[in-house]
Amino acid sequence: MSAASAATAPVMESDRSWYIITALVENKPGVLFRVTNLFRARNFNIESITVGSTEQQDLSRMTITTNSDERTLDQLVKQLRKLIDVVEVKVLDTERTVYRELALIKMKAVDPTTRSEIINYASIFRANILDIGKETITVEITGTPDKIDAFKNLVQHYGIAQLARTGVLALPRGSGT
């Protein structure tokens, strides 16, 4: 069984699945370009990518989400491992991974009823109200991409003025490293 088949998540298209790839890379200029260029050169779409520092000062962690078939994913992982600045690459098993995304959503809220409804929805989704203006309300929501999509779909009829999402961050559960 390949690493990709162990990480199968809900099917998005017929033979394509959603995957989380994590890569430990050297913390130096140009690494992000080389990784994303590898995806571009193979016409492989990145759904989200996040990069940040790790517990080791000289390393950064890239978390990449993508829709792919297993064969293409296996090829991509092999190519990533060949890059000189890449220390480690893993395809995470979504069943044994903690993953979250953050979104900021600014919605139109011109009357008290709309504001009240949005605040109630935010409470149900355990989101935070960050700003209330005369005509807008800004909500911060953290969770799985599905949770954020569900909230967005619920409130979009109010009119979404602006939306920003971080992309997925992920770590294996338990003592796995």
N, C-alpha and C positions, 0 to 999 in steps of 0.2 A: 504494500500500500504506500503510495507516495505521500509526501508531506502535504501536498495540496488536497488530496482526497480526505485526509484526516481533518481538514479545516472547512469542510463543506458547510455552508450556511444556507439560508432560504434561497430558493431558486428565483432569480430575477427574470431570466429569459430561458428559453427551452433548454439549452445545455450550458448555460452560463450561471455562475454563482457569485455571490459577494464574498470577498476575501479581505482579511487584514494581514498586511505584510509589515513586519517590523525589521528595521535594519539599524545596527549600531555602526556609526561611521565616525571617521576622524573629524574632529572639530576644527576645520580649516576652510578657507575660501575655495569656492569652485566645486565642492562636493555635491551640493544640491543641484547645481547645473548638470554635472555628469550623470547623476541618477535620473533626473527628469529627462535629460537628452536620450538616455537609454530607452525610456518609455516612448518618447517621440519617434525615435528612429525605427521602432518596431510597430508604430501606429497603434499603441496600447494606451487606452485612456485611464487617467488617474481620476477617481471620483473625489478623493480628498487626500491631502498630504499635510502633515504637521511635522515640525522639526523643533527640537528643543534640547537643552542641556540634560545631562544625566548625573548620576552619582559620581561619575568619573569625569574630572575637569576636561580631559583631552578628547572626550567622546560626546557625540550627539546621538539622539534617538530619532529616527524617521519612522513615522507611522503612515502607511499608505493604504488606502482602501481602493478596491477596483472590482469590476465585474469581469469575469473571465471564464474560459473553459479550463479544465485541469492541464491539458497539454500545453497551452500557451502560458499558463501560470508557472508550470515547471520550467519552461524555457527561460522565462523572465527571471525567476529566482536564480537559476544557474548563471545567467548573464550578470546579475547584480553581484553575485559572489566573486566574479572575476574582476570587478572594479577594484583598483588598488587601495582606495580610501575606505572601502567597506570592510568592516571587521567581522560582522556576523549578520546573517539574514535568516528570518524565521517566518513561516506562515502560521499565524495563530489559529488555534481551534476556538471558534467563537463560543462554544459551549463551556470552555474552561478559561475564558478571558474576561477581564473587567474592561469594558470600553465605554467611553462617554464622549459627548460632543457638547459644545456650548453654543447657544444662539442668542443674539440680541434682535428683538423684533419690535419695530416702532409701528404702531397702528393708529389709524384715525379714530379719535374719540371726541366728537364735538358736543356730545350731550351727556348728562349725568347717568342716564340709563345705560348707554354704551360703555362708559367707564366702569360702572358697577358690574356689568356682565363680564367684561374683560378681566377685572380684578377677581371675580368668582372663578372664572376659568383658570386664571393663573394660580389661584389657591389650590384648586383640584389637581393641577399638574405640578404642584410644589415649585412654581416659578417665583421669581422675585420681581416686584415692580421697582424699576430703577429711576423712572422719571415720569412725571405727569405734567403736561403743558396744557395750554388753553384748548388745543385741538388734537393733541396726540398723547399716547401713553406708550412707554417703552418697557418691555418685559425681558428679563434674562431667564433662560430656561436651559437646564443641564440634564442630559440623559442620553439614551440610545438615539441613533438617528430616527428610528421609527417613532419614538416618543415626541421628538421635535417636529417631525412631519405631521403627526396627529394633532398637535397643538396648532401648528401653522394652518392646517386644513380647517380646523374648528373656527379660527378667528379671521380667516382671510376675507370673509364677507364684510367685515368692518372696513376693510381696505388697509393693506400693508403698505406703509409709506417707505420703509427701509427694512432690510434684513441682512444680517451678517452672521455667518457660521464659521466656527473654528476648524472643522474637520475632526476626525476621530482621533482620540488618544487611547492607547490600550496597553495593558500589561497582563501577563498570565496570572491566573489565580494561584493562591497558595504559595508554597516554597519554590515553585518552578522559576528558573531564571532565564 
